[in-house]
Amino acid sequence: MVMPRLQYSFNITNQAQFFAHYDVLSQRPQTRNDLNIAQYYYFTEYTGVKNNPDLDPIKKTDYEFGFKQQVAEFAALTLSAFYQETRNLIDLRQIQYAFPATYITYSNIDFRSAKGIRLLFDMRRIQNFKITANYTLQFVEGTGSDDQSALNLVSASQPNFRTVYPLSTDARHQIKLAVDYRFEGGRKYNGPIINNYQVLANFGINLGLNLRSGEPTKETGTVVDGATIPGYSTARANTTSLDARLPWYTRLDLRVNKDFTFKISKKSNSKDPKMMGLSVYVYIQNLLNTDNVLQVYPYTLNANDDGYLKAASSQVNINSQPSVQAYKDLYRAKVNNPDNYSLPRRVYLGASVNF
């Protein structure tokens, strides 16, 4: 696989620059390509999905061009447009009328495209502050979000339909903001001084805000615990399109650190002492402990309710339980899966040493 990578830039003026790049990347299949020899010898007895040792490498082509402009002595603005295309993605496919039997395997039949614009604002450090802001508007479409996207179709002996739709990674809007407030040491220090000691020298606080709009998710009726929820249909269940959106994702991270410098020895044949650096930090992920929803139940579009307890077809089974209230409480605890949410607040205390 030939993978050229080209990058080009030139200055239009002393305050403006144009840039562009073209990349081709490839990756060999990481899974689904190791065929168990028993599947081959006992072809008809093995009724599951068969791996395919003849899968091709995945190929990604990336284009981007942009313009960077200085908007003040201490800030710059960058605007760029990009297009990415990924071919030979892996998905399920039914090989009909094959000998000795029709079977389901993996094949390089999917593709994905991403296009959009990026806007970056970069402000260098002014009076201890440094700010970086990034906004991305993108459209991610393709014929499959993963290698199981066509599972319902091929399991129902449907043709290998290829339909372009927004994929599960299509977060339309992405916003990132980083604010850093830091005191330097030595002559550049401008913080409080106690008994000639620079209390906040080499001390900094960094806040990082990450926002993105919800990714597409599937909205259909579904079958829960063997009971059919009203609104469920085989036709809708077999579709692969994602026709609803998750809520916005919001995460605020905080990092506080202070650096220390120690003299440990003098270098041989030199007047300069040998120094050691120690950085102590506190890193808090998801500072506000936000319950970001990562996946929902397709019938209710809710992360903690699959609709079973309210469905009319479920009432006979629910009311026949020895304790109806206990059954409902335990069922709610069961469907409130923590994997449906992002990780809660986590606090890291650490230190790094540099020689």
C-alpha positions in Angstrom: 0.0 0.0 0.0 1.5 3.3 -1.1 1.0 6.0 1.6 2.1 9.5 0.5 2.1 12.3 3.0 2.4 15.9 1.6 2.4 19.1 3.6 2.7 22.7 2.2 2.6 26.1 3.7 3.7 29.6 2.8 3.5 33.1 4.4 1.1 35.5 2.6 2.2 38.4 4.8 4.1 38.7 8.1 0.8 38.1 9.9 -0.9 35.5 7.6 -0.1 32.0 6.5 -1.7 29.5 4.2 -1.3 25.8 4.8 -2.5 22.5 3.3 -1.8 18.8 3.6 -2.7 15.4 2.0 -2.2 12.1 3.8 -2.9 8.5 3.0 -2.9 6.1 5.9 -3.6 2.4 6.1 -4.0 -0.3 8.7 -4.1 -4.0 8.4 -7.3 -5.7 9.9 -6.8 -6.1 13.6 -9.7 -8.6 14.1 -12.0 -10.8 12.2 -9.2 -12.1 9.9 -8.2 -15.2 11.8 -10.1 -18.2 10.5 -10.4 -21.1 12.8 -9.5 -24.2 10.8 -12.3 -26.1 12.5 -14.7 -23.7 10.9 -13.4 -24.6 7.5 -13.4 -28.4 8.0 -16.8 -28.5 9.7 -18.3 -25.7 7.6 -22.0 -26.7 7.8 -21.9 -27.7 11.4 -20.5 -24.3 12.5 -23.5 -22.0 12.1 -22.0 -18.8 13.6 -20.4 -15.9 11.8 -17.2 -17.0 10.1 -14.0 -14.9 10.1 -12.4 -13.9 6.8 -8.6 -14.3 6.3 -8.8 -12.4 3.0 -9.7 -9.0 4.4 -7.9 -6.0 2.9 -6.2 -3.2 4.8 -8.3 -0.2 5.8 -7.3 2.9 3.8 -7.9 6.5 5.0 -7.3 9.6 2.9 -7.2 13.0 4.6 -7.3 16.4 3.0 -7.1 19.8 4.8 -6.3 23.4 3.9 -6.5 26.5 6.0 -5.6 30.0 6.8 -3.9 31.4 9.9 -4.1 35.1 10.7 -2.6 37.1 13.6 -5.4 39.2 15.0 -3.4 41.0 17.7 0.1 41.1 19.1 -0.8 38.3 21.4 -3.4 36.2 19.6 -3.9 34.3 16.3 -7.0 32.8 14.6 -6.9 29.7 12.4 -9.7 28.6 10.0 -9.4 25.3 8.2 -11.6 22.9 6.2 -11.0 19.1 6.1 -12.3 16.0 4.3 -11.5 12.5 5.4 -12.5 9.3 3.5 -12.0 5.8 4.9 -12.4 2.8 2.6 -12.4 -1.0 3.1 -14.1 -0.8 6.5 -15.3 -4.2 7.8 -18.9 -5.2 8.2 -21.0 -8.4 8.0 -22.1 -9.8 4.7 -24.2 -12.8 3.7 -22.7 -15.0 0.9 -25.8 -16.5 -0.7 -25.9 -19.7 -2.7 -22.4 -20.6 -1.7 -21.2 -24.2 -1.5 -21.8 -26.1 0.6 -24.2 -23.6 2.3 -25.1 -19.9 2.5 -23.0 -18.3 5.3 -22.3 -15.0 7.0 -18.8 -13.5 7.1 -16.9 -10.3 7.4 -16.0 -8.3 4.3 -14.6 -4.9 3.3 -17.9 -3.4 2.2 -18.2 -0.2 4.3 -16.9 3.3 3.9 -17.0 6.4 6.0 -16.5 10.1 5.2 -16.0 13.1 7.5 -16.0 16.7 6.4 -16.2 19.9 8.3 -14.4 23.1 9.4 -12.3 24.0 12.4 -11.9 27.3 14.1 -9.0 27.8 16.5 -8.2 30.8 18.7 -4.9 30.8 20.4 -3.9 33.6 22.9 -0.4 33.5 24.2 0.3 34.2 27.9 -0.7 37.7 29.0 -0.6 38.6 32.6 -0.4 35.0 33.7 -3.4 34.0 31.4 -3.2 31.7 28.4 -6.4 30.7 26.5 -7.0 28.2 23.7 -10.4 27.7 22.2 -11.3 25.3 19.4 -14.6 24.8 17.6 -15.3 22.0 15.1 -18.3 21.5 12.9 -18.3 18.1 11.2 -20.5 15.7 9.3 -19.6 12.0 9.6 -21.5 9.7 7.3 -21.1 6.2 6.0 -22.6 2.8 5.5 -21.7 1.3 8.9 -20.6 2.4 12.3 -18.8 -0.8 13.2 -18.4 -4.4 12.1 -21.8 -5.4 13.6 -23.9 -2.7 11.9 -25.5 -5.1 9.4 -26.1 -7.9 11.9 -29.9 -7.6 11.9 -30.1 -7.4 8.2 -28.0 -10.5 7.4 -29.5 -12.5 10.3 -33.0 -11.9 8.7 -31.6 -13.1 5.3 -32.1 -9.6 3.9 -29.9 -8.4 1.0 -26.7 -6.5 1.8 -28.2 -3.0 1.6 -25.7 -0.2 1.7 -27.3 3.1 2.9 -25.4 6.3 3.7 -26.5 7.7 7.1 -24.9 9.7 10.0 -22.7 7.3 12.0 -22.4 6.8 15.7 -19.3 9.1 15.8 -21.1 12.0 14.2 -20.8 14.6 17.0 -21.9 17.5 14.9 -20.5 20.3 17.2 -17.3 20.0 19.3 -16.1 22.8 21.5 -12.8 22.7 23.5 -11.7 25.5 25.8 -8.5 25.5 27.9 -7.7 28.3 30.3 -4.3 28.3 32.0 -3.3 30.7 34.9 0.3 30.4 35.9 3.0 32.2 37.9 6.6 32.0 36.6 9.6 32.0 38.9 12.6 34.3 39.2 12.6 37.8 37.8 9.3 37.2 36.0 7.4 36.4 39.1 4.5 38.8 39.8 2.7 37.0 42.7 2.7 37.4 46.5 6.0 37.4 48.4 6.3 36.4 52.0 9.7 37.0 53.8 11.4 37.3 50.4 10.0 33.9 49.3 8.0 33.6 46.1 5.1 31.7 47.4 3.4 30.9 44.1 6.5 30.6 41.9 6.0 27.9 39.2 2.4 27.4 40.3 -0.4 26.9 37.9 -4.1 26.1 37.4 -5.5 24.7 34.2 -9.2 24.3 33.4 -10.2 22.3 30.4 -13.8 22.3 29.1 -14.9 19.7 26.6 -18.4 20.0 24.9 -19.9 18.1 22.1 -23.3 17.5 20.7 -24.9 14.1 21.0 -24.1 11.3 18.7 -26.8 9.5 16.7 -28.5 6.5 18.3 -31.1 4.0 17.2 -34.7 4.8 18.0 -37.0 1.7 17.6 -39.3 -0.5 19.5 -37.5 -3.4 21.0 -38.1 -6.7 22.7 -37.3 -6.7 26.5 -37.3 -9.9 28.6 -39.3 -11.7 26.0 -42.2 -9.2 26.0 -42.9 -7.2 22.9 -43.0 -3.5 23.5 -45.8 -1.7 21.6 -44.5 0.0 18.5 -42.0 -2.8 17.8 -41.9 -4.1 14.2 -39.5 -6.4 12.5 -38.9 -4.0 9.6 -37.8 -1.2 12.0 -35.7 -3.6 14.1 -33.8 -4.6 11.0 -32.9 -1.1 9.9 -29.3 0.1 10.5 -29.9 3.8 10.4 -29.5 5.9 13.5 -32.5 8.3 13.7 -32.1 10.0 17.1 -29.5 11.9 19.1 -27.9 11.5 22.5 -27.8 14.5 24.9 -24.9 16.9 24.8 -21.7 15.8 26.5 -20.1 18.1 29.0 -16.9 17.6 31.0 -14.8 20.0 33.0 -11.3 19.0 34.1 -9.0 20.7 36.6 -5.2 20.4 37.0 -3.3 22.2 39.7 0.5 21.8 39.9 3.6 23.4 41.4 7.2 22.9 40.3 10.2 22.8 42.6 13.9 22.9 41.7 16.6 21.4 43.9 20.4 21.5 43.7 21.7 17.9 44.2 25.4 18.2 43.3 27.9 20.1 41.2 28.9 18.9 37.8 32.6 17.9 37.4 34.8 20.5 35.7 31.9 22.9 35.8 30.6 25.7 37.9 27.0 24.9 37.2 25.3 22.8 39.8 23.4 19.6 38.9 19.7 20.3 39.3 16.6 18.1 39.9 13.0 19.1 39.2 10.0 18.0 41.1 6.4 18.7 39.9 3.5 17.9 42.3 0.0 18.0 40.9 -3.6 17.3 41.5 -5.7 16.3 38.5 -9.5 16.1 38.7 -11.4 14.6 35.8 -15.0 15.4 35.5 -14.8 18.1 38.1 -18.6 18.7 38.3 -19.3 15.0 38.4 -21.6 15.3 35.4 -23.7 12.2 34.4 -23.0 12.3 30.7 -25.2 9.8 28.8 -23.2 7.5 26.5 -26.0 5.1 25.4 -29.7 4.8 25.8 -32.4 2.2 25.4 -33.9 2.5 21.9 -37.5 2.4 22.9 -37.5 5.2 25.4 -34.2 7.0 24.5 -33.5 7.0 28.2 -30.4 5.8 29.9 -32.2 4.3 33.0 -35.5 3.1 31.6 -36.1 0.6 28.8 -39.9 1.0 28.9 -40.7 -2.5 30.1 -42.4 -1.6 33.4 -44.8 0.8 31.6 -45.6 -1.4 28.7 -49.2 -2.8 28.6 -47.9 -6.2 27.5 -45.7 -6.4 30.7 -48.4 -5.8 33.3 -49.6 -9.4 33.6 -46.1 -10.7 34.3 -45.3 -7.8 36.7 -48.6 -8.2 38.7 -48.0 -12.0 39.1 -44.8 -11.4 41.1 -44.8 -12.2 44.8 -43.9 -8.6 45.6 -44.8 -6.2 42.7 -42.9 -3.2 44.3 -39.8 -5.2 45.0 -39.8 -6.5 41.4 -40.1 -3.0 40.0 -37.3 -1.7 42.3 -34.9 -4.5 41.3 -35.8 -4.1 37.6 -35.0 -0.4 37.8 -31.7 -1.2 39.4 -31.0 -3.7 36.7 -31.6 -1.4 33.7 -29.8 1.5 35.3 -26.5 0.3 33.9 -23.5 2.4 34.9 -22.0 1.7 31.4 -24.7 4.0 30.0 -22.9 6.9 31.6 -19.4 8.4 31.5 -17.0 7.9 34.3 -17.7 9.9 37.5 -15.4 12.4 39.1 -11.9 11.0 39.6 -9.0 12.6 41.6 -5.4 11.9 40.9 -2.5 13.0 43.2 0.9 12.6 41.7 4.5 13.8 41.3 7.1 13.7 38.5 10.8 14.0 38.9 13.2 15.4 36.2 17.0 15.1 36.3 
